[in-house]
């Protein structure tokens, strides 16, 4: 996961714990799906089409790699907007609280 800090410090990367990974998996439930174009959906779509400004500290990129893989094998990518608690995964949007992971 990549984190930009408010003070303009360099981005920080960290590994997800197995517990964090389980929270991500559990959040991908049908009842959490967003079917309308909310502010969070709009913010994530914008972040995917333009560079995210360094001062934006509420948009997170989450890369999931297959354990032991040095290549792009088994890679998944998620985007999380902490401000609106919106997660994008494989083109679907979910209303979830991942604050414990991205804190």
KEKOLVO-655945 format. One line per field, with one value per residue: residue number from 1; residue in one letter; chain; x, z, y of N, C-alpha, C in turn. Coordinates in Angstrom, 3 decimals, always signed. Layout:
residues N
pos NUM, ...
code a, ...
unit A, ...
n_xx X, ...
n_zz Z, ...
n_yy Y, ...
ca_xx X, ...
ca_zz Z, ...
ca_yy Y, ...
c_xx X, ...
c_zz Z, ...
c_yy Y, ...
end
This chain:
residues 103
pos 1, 2, 3, 4, 5, 6, 7, 8, 9, 10, 11, 12, 13, 14, 15, 16, 17, 18, 19, 20, 21, 22, 23, 24, 25, 26, 27, 28, 29, 30, 31, 32, 33, 34, 35, 36, 37, 38, 39, 40, 41, 42, 43, 44, 45, 46, 47, 48, 49, 50, 51, 52, 53, 54, 55, 56, 57, 58, 59, 60, 61, 62, 63, 64, 65, 66, 67, 68, 69, 70, 71, 72, 73, 74, 75, 76, 77, 78, 79, 80, 81, 82, 83, 84, 85, 86, 87, 88, 89, 90, 91, 92, 93, 94, 95, 96, 97, 98, 99, 100, 101, 102, 103
code x, x, x, x, x, x, x, x, x, x, x, x, x, x, x, x, x, x, x, x, x, x, x, x, x, x, x, x, x, x, x, x, x, x, x, x, x, x, x, x, x, x, x, x, x, x, x, x, x, x, x, x, x, x, x, x, x, x, x, x, x, x, x, x, x, x, x, x, x, x, x, x, x, x, x, x, x, x, x, x, x, x, x, x, x, x, x, x, x, x, x, x, x, x, x, x, x, x, x, x, x, x, x
unit A, A, A, A, A, A, A, A, A, A, A, A, A, A, A, A, A, A, A, A, A, A, A, A, A, A, A, A, A, A, A, A, A, A, A, A, A, A, A, A, A, A, A, A, A, A, A, A, A, A, A, A, A, A, A, A, A, A, A, A, A, A, A, A, A, A, A, A, A, A, A, A, A, A, A, A, A, A, A, A, A, A, A, A, A, A, A, A, A, A, A, A, A, A, A, A, A, A, A, A, A, A, A
n_xx +0.856, +0.505, +1.273, +0.761, +1.987, +0.633, +2.397, +3.993, +6.023, +8.014, +6.416, +5.124, +5.551, +3.970, +3.581, +0.673, -0.828, -1.765, -4.222, -5.143, -5.432, -7.529, -9.590, -9.861, -10.749, -13.155, -14.606, -15.525, -18.280, -21.547, -23.572, -22.242, -21.798, -21.770, -24.073, -24.616, -23.394, -21.521, -19.925, -17.529, -17.062, -16.737, -14.432, -12.501, -12.542, -11.560, -9.013, -7.894, -7.645, -6.107, -3.065, -2.604, -2.610, +0.163, -0.542, -2.945, -4.161, -5.949, -6.474, -5.726, -3.578, -3.715, -1.865, -1.985, -0.111, +0.756, +2.000, +5.484, +5.942, +7.836, +7.161, +4.531, +2.587, -0.428, -1.330, -3.326, -5.211, -6.306, -8.218, -8.628, -10.658, -10.304, -11.674, -14.346, -14.855, -14.796, -14.178, -12.509, -12.485, -11.595, -13.239, -15.627, -17.420, -17.301, -18.818, -17.067, -15.298, -12.077, -10.345, -8.773, -6.805, -5.528, -4.624
n_zz +0.000, -0.764, +0.723, +0.880, +2.733, +4.596, +5.112, +2.920, +2.800, +1.554, -0.305, +1.344, +1.617, +2.583, +3.860, +3.858, +6.659, +7.426, +8.735, +7.931, +5.202, +5.299, +6.195, +3.912, +2.027, +3.259, +2.978, +0.394, -0.262, -1.596, -0.454, +0.111, -2.258, -4.462, -6.423, -7.668, -8.996, -6.849, -4.743, -3.891, -5.844, -8.080, -7.300, -7.216, -9.894, -11.123, -9.967, -11.197, -13.811, -13.888, -12.569, -9.110, -6.918, -4.834, -2.401, -1.856, +0.435, +0.966, -0.869, -1.667, -3.034, -3.443, -3.841, -4.586, -4.432, -5.581, -3.223, -2.960, -5.586, -8.047, -10.256, -12.324, -11.809, -10.749, -9.734, -8.201, -8.079, -6.079, -5.268, -2.747, -1.216, +1.453, +2.540, +1.636, +2.137, +0.118, -1.946, -4.773, -6.822, -9.347, -11.167, -9.814, -7.217, -3.721, -0.566, +2.180, +5.317, +5.749, +7.511, +9.620, +8.291, +6.602, +8.292
n_yy -1.155, +2.252, +5.328, +8.754, +11.413, +14.183, +16.307, +16.532, +14.736, +12.002, +9.364, +6.486, +3.033, +0.044, -3.292, -5.340, -6.869, -10.295, -10.098, -7.562, -8.089, -9.927, -8.256, -6.651, -8.591, -9.394, -7.058, -6.961, -7.498, -8.236, -6.620, -4.298, -3.029, -0.206, +1.431, +3.814, +6.977, +8.211, +10.752, +9.647, +7.638, +9.281, +10.709, +8.666, +7.767, +10.070, +10.143, +7.943, +8.728, +10.993, +12.431, +11.993, +14.639, +15.586, +16.704, +15.519, +13.423, +11.446, +9.483, +6.208, +3.760, +0.321, -2.468, -5.848, -8.680, -11.942, -14.178, -14.444, -13.806, -12.218, -10.914, -9.495, -11.394, -12.702, -10.287, -7.769, -4.716, -2.059, +0.873, +3.228, +5.624, +7.466, +9.644, +9.459, +6.861, +4.860, +2.094, +0.822, -1.975, -4.121, -2.721, -2.402, -0.701, -0.132, +0.553, +0.977, +0.728, +1.252, +2.351, +1.360, +0.002, +1.854, +3.797
ca_xx +0.000, +1.279, +0.673, +1.356, +1.766, +0.198, +3.491, +4.772, +7.093, +7.974, +5.398, +5.525, +4.962, +3.989, +2.933, -0.537, -0.775, -2.841, -5.484, -5.558, -5.887, -8.851, -10.530, -10.116, -11.575, -14.489, -15.311, -16.014, -19.572, -22.576, -24.330, -21.425, -21.681, -22.350, -24.642, -24.782, -22.173, -21.364, -18.733, -16.377, -16.851, -16.194, -13.055, -11.629, -12.430, -10.657, -7.662, -7.399, -7.417, -5.149, -2.137, -3.122, -1.701, +0.880, -1.243, -4.121, -3.735, -7.079, -6.573, -4.722, -3.463, -3.404, -1.472, -1.944, +0.731, +0.807, +3.157, +6.670, +6.010, +8.646, +6.621, +3.130, +1.744, -1.332, -1.434, -4.606, -5.039, -7.484, -8.080, -9.489, -10.805, -10.574, -12.635, -15.719, -14.898, -15.147, -13.135, -12.705, -11.777, -12.040, -14.291, -16.797, -17.202, -17.848, -18.839, -16.426, -14.440, -10.757, -9.509, -7.798, -5.726, -4.806, -4.280
ca_zz +0.000, -0.848, +1.528, +0.813, +3.991, +4.450, +5.194, +1.692, +2.906, +0.505, -0.114, +2.198, +1.220, +3.669, +3.562, +4.616, +7.507, +7.078, +9.277, +7.019, +3.969, +5.558, +6.217, +2.506, +1.432, +3.861, +2.552, -0.976, -0.170, -2.451, +0.253, +0.158, -3.604, -4.747, -7.768, -8.246, -9.149, -5.631, -4.696, -3.793, -7.162, -8.935, -6.880, -7.632, -11.357, -11.426, -9.566, -12.151, -15.122, -13.735, -11.454, -7.808, -6.371, -3.634, -1.197, -1.642, +1.359, +1.247, -1.920, -1.440, -3.970, -2.754, -4.775, -3.991, -5.228, -5.149, -2.341, -3.594, -6.995, -8.343, -11.491, -12.235, -11.812, -9.612, -9.172, -8.177, -7.702, -5.493, -4.908, -1.610, -0.856, +2.897, +2.859, +1.371, +2.452, -1.118, -2.442, -6.134, -7.113, -10.590, -11.796, -8.937, -6.108, -2.459, +0.576, +3.257, +6.230, +5.847, +8.282, +10.422, +7.405, +6.003, +9.340
ca_yy +0.000, +3.487, +6.391, +10.089, +12.123, +15.569, +17.269, +16.492, +13.751, +10.995, +8.342, +5.375, +1.762, -0.933, -4.556, -5.641, -8.059, -11.232, -9.578, -6.494, -8.728, -10.505, -7.130, -6.310, -9.647, -9.335, -5.840, -7.127, -8.189, -7.625, -5.578, -3.082, -2.461, +1.109, +1.369, +5.146, +7.760, +9.010, +11.595, +8.749, +7.038, +10.347, +11.013, +7.564, +7.825, +11.182, +9.740, +6.953, +9.337, +12.082, +12.246, +12.405, +15.651, +15.153, +17.158, +14.661, +12.364, +10.564, +8.470, +5.175, +2.655, -0.929, -3.515, -7.180, -9.568, -13.325, -14.360, -15.001, -13.434, -11.041, -10.351, -9.079, -12.583, -12.713, -8.943, -7.059, -3.322, -1.422, +2.283, +3.548, +7.033, +7.487, +10.699, +9.006, +5.422, +4.165, +1.200, +0.330, -3.218, -4.753, -1.930, -2.270, +0.238, -0.617, +1.471, +0.228, +1.487, +0.640, +3.274, +0.618, -0.430, +2.983, +4.787
c_xx +0.907, +0.547, +1.448, +1.006, +1.444, +1.347, +4.392, +5.938, +6.941, +6.887, +5.993, +4.832, +5.027, +3.245, +1.697, -0.302, -1.848, -4.207, -6.036, -6.107, -7.284, -9.917, -10.875, -11.048, -13.005, -15.287, -15.933, -17.302, -20.596, -23.342, -23.546, -21.274, -22.384, -22.823, -24.839, -23.434, -22.024, -20.118, -17.477, -16.042, -16.222, -14.743, -12.089, -11.464, -11.475, -9.214, -7.058, -7.096, -6.399, -4.192, -2.794, -2.137, -1.061, +0.160, -2.515, -3.694, -4.863, -7.287, -5.410, -4.757, -3.042, -3.103, -1.394, -1.170, +0.636, +2.089, +4.304, +6.831, +6.835, +8.145, +5.174, +2.173, +0.859, -1.530, -2.863, -4.353, -6.359, -7.175, -9.081, -9.473, -11.233, -11.651, -14.077, -15.929, -15.415, -13.944, -13.492, -11.850, -12.414, -13.252, -15.559, -16.419, -17.957, -17.792, -18.320, -15.569, -13.125, -9.798, -8.463, -6.600, -4.884, -4.382, -2.795
c_zz +0.000, -0.112, +1.295, +2.103, +3.731, +4.396, +3.963, +1.740, +1.791, +0.788, +0.650, +1.689, +2.414, +3.240, +4.432, +5.460, +7.026, +7.585, +8.389, +5.719, +4.156, +5.625, +4.792, +1.852, +1.957, +3.404, +1.168, -1.006, -1.052, -1.753, +0.377, -1.203, -3.707, -6.193, -8.408, -8.288, -7.961, -5.731, -4.640, -5.119, -8.097, -8.585, -7.328, -9.148, -11.779, -11.095, -10.552, -13.519, -15.076, -12.603, -10.174, -7.234, -5.065, -2.358, -0.909, -0.788, +1.711, +0.186, -1.740, -2.571, -3.201, -3.820, -4.019, -4.938, -4.679, -4.349, -3.097, -5.051, -7.170, -9.603, -11.266, -12.307, -10.573, -8.971, -9.266, -7.667, -7.187, -5.265, -3.801, -1.370, +0.604, +3.251, +2.690, +1.702, +1.267, -1.591, -3.851, -6.321, -8.332, -11.187, -10.981, -7.756, -4.872, -1.410, +1.777, +4.112, +6.385, +6.654, +9.131, +9.586, +6.943, +7.017, +9.415
c_yy +1.224, +4.592, +7.683, +10.808, +13.586, +16.552, +17.253, +15.522, +12.719, +9.969, +7.169, +4.121, +0.819, -2.183, -4.723, -6.885, -9.035, -10.754, -8.459, -7.073, -9.312, -9.418, -6.718, -7.319, -9.570, -8.117, -5.971, -7.943, -7.494, -6.500, -4.268, -2.405, -1.116, +1.081, +2.736, +5.864, +8.705, +9.890, +10.731, +8.091, +8.069, +10.646, +9.914, +7.563, +8.930, +10.814, +8.746, +7.554, +10.466, +11.733, +12.731, +13.426, +15.177, +15.571, +16.355, +13.474, +11.399, +9.490, +7.496, +4.160, +1.416, -1.973, -4.832, -8.091, -10.980, -13.523, -15.033, -14.632, -12.169, -10.345, -9.951, -10.265, -12.548, -11.368, -8.422, -5.653, -2.777, +0.052, +2.557, +5.045, +7.080, +8.506, +10.217, +7.529, +4.605, +3.360, +0.767, -0.921, -3.858, -4.052, -1.776, -1.375, -0.246, +0.489, +0.699, +1.158, +0.733, +1.507, +2.552, +0.176, +0.750, +4.037, +5.028
end
